[in-house]
Amino acid sequence: MSIRPAAIVLITLLVMACASSQPPDRAMMESPGVQDAGVLQYQREAQLYRDKSVALIERAALYERIFGPQSDWVIGTRMLAAFYEDEARDRERLAARRKESSHAMP
């Protein structure tokens, strides 16, 4: 097995294991207290994803010193860090949208 397929498999397994959060049930979104809790949950998830991204960027720098800048380890780790950063932004958008919808309710 060459390094590239192994890196792809590793990244895929990491993404599947770490990105398994489920969106809240729509029936639960009716009360304002639950909406506030939902906003907080999205914000917590965004921070968690952002922390993972930062940790992976640091790890990619270490891998670059060990394996070189074109290593599959470096490239794969940076891709995973970018994925987590995108997920963090997505959770922030969901939190903002949910917060706006809770203000629009009577």
Summary of the structure (lengths in Angstrom):
residues: 106
radius of gyration: 17.7
end to end distance: 59.8
largest distance: 59.8
contacts: 277
relative contact order: 0.16
helix: 84%
strand: 0%
